[in-house]
Amino acid sequence: MLRPAEYARYEKHLNLPEIGVEGQLKLKEARVLVVGAGGLGCPVLLYLTAAGVGTIGVIDPDTIAISNLQRQVLYTTEQVGKPKATIAVNSLKKINPEISFNSYAYALDRSNARSLIDEYDLVVDCTDNFTVRYLVNDVCVMQEKPFIYGAIHRFEGQVAVLNARLAASDVQPEEVRRGPTYRCLFPEFPNQMEIPNCAETGVMGVLPGVIGTYQANEVIKLITGIGHLLSEELLMVDLLAMSFQKIRVRRRLDAEAAAQNGWEEGQRVAVKTEARKTITATELAERLAQDEDIFLLDVRERPEYNICHLDNAVLIPVNIIANNVKRIPNDRPVVVYCHHGIRSQYVVDYLQKEFNFTNLMNLQGGINSWARDVQPEMEVY
């Protein structure tokens, strides 16, 4: 039942015949996990909170950076350096105290994805991490749960409702049919060395607001059962040209097998990952203090390097690593770092696989962790 305060809060929804009390109760009973509290996650969280989704989970391992504020509208300047998941939930509770929140200030990974997603009815993919995106897909397919996909690049964005239950066919009304998955859209995992990121390419500040709002809209429609879902279509938006295009997408016949194979392959990769060499900021500081001869490789972009960098670090951005391998020594320890440790891990994997380097270590948490744990006075972004 809706309480009197909820009747007042959701009056405009209740006045819509398509939603009404029945639809609002469906929203109240729904449990939604939002993966990523960044550019896309902020508008998704704001509108799902305002709409009265009963339980919202927020998972994000990142902290707020000053460069986030251009598009991540849940945060303020005073909150720079604080965990996004925690700050987001604290802000959302003030917007709507009628609903429940779960905050997870860590990464969604293979150790927790199945148990976490199992607690929710559906997932909203607001990440910019391809590994996490394929992980969400595979777990949702295996658990028969829908998820709402969103992605942004420069001035362009995409939205789709994936693995959603479709209307029964006239021929086999008892058959449970589901829409396409992320692996139906993008069967092959992209080459990590070629993946663009916001630091390199930039992004229009309002773009995640537009795409995230579309994602929230699809969530509300999916929960309440109204309207036409983007369940067999990929919506592409170009804000620079102000154009919209839909592409028809069908579910591949082996969607379940592809998800299962993806999960199993991820398990094999995870085993290999355990053998990766990493180093914490504190450990690196201790070794540098002992004057150990360590080559520091910064793989960020020049504007990032100009904001802050480790002393004596050599800058070789990700996109030119392949042509500058000879500049990287193989006779002494090499610590590779970026902003948060993601791009640098791709570089480590690439150099180990393609050039047989055995002396590489990835700086856990990147220069962000160095600023937090070793050099608090360092300017961050």
SULBELSUL-V65980 format. One line per field, one symbol per residue. ss: DSSP state (~ for helix, > for strand, _ for the rest). phi: phi as a letter, one per 20 degrees, with the letter a starting at -180 (. if undefined). A space follows every 10 residues. Layout:
BEGIN
ss->???
phi->???
END
This chain:
BEGIN
ss->___~~~~~~_ ~~~~_____~ ~~~~~~~~~_ >>>>>___~~ ~~~~~~~~~~ ~___>>>>>_ __>__~~~~~ ______~~~_ __>~~~~~~~ ~~~~~____> >>>>______ __~~~~~~__ _>>>>____~ ~~~~~~~~~~ ~~____>>>> >>>>_>>>>> >>__>>____ ______>>__ _~~~~_____ _~~~___~~~ ~_>___~~~~ ~~~~~~~~~~ ~~~~______ __>>>>>>__ __>>>>>>__ ____~~~~~~ ~~~~~~~~~~ ~~~____>>_ ~~~~~~~~~_ ____>>>>__ _~~~~~~___ ___>>__~~~ ~~~_~~~___ ___>>>>___ _~~~~~~~~~ ~~~~~____> >>>__~~~~~ ~~~_______ _
phi->.eegffgffd gffffegfdl ffffffffef ccddeoddgf fgfgffffff fnffccdcca eedfdgffff befedcgfeg neffgffgfg fffffbffdd ccdcebefbf fcgfffffec ebcdededdf fffffggfff ffelcebdeb bcblddbcbb edlefdffff fcfefedcff dffffcfdff fffdffcgfe dmbfgegfff ffffffffff fffemdmdee ecbdedccff elccbddfcd fffdgfffff ffffffffff fffgefecbe fffffffffe mffdeedede egfffffaaf gmfeecggfc ggecffeefc dbfcddbcfc nefffffgff fffecmfcde ceffmmffff ffddcgfffd b
END
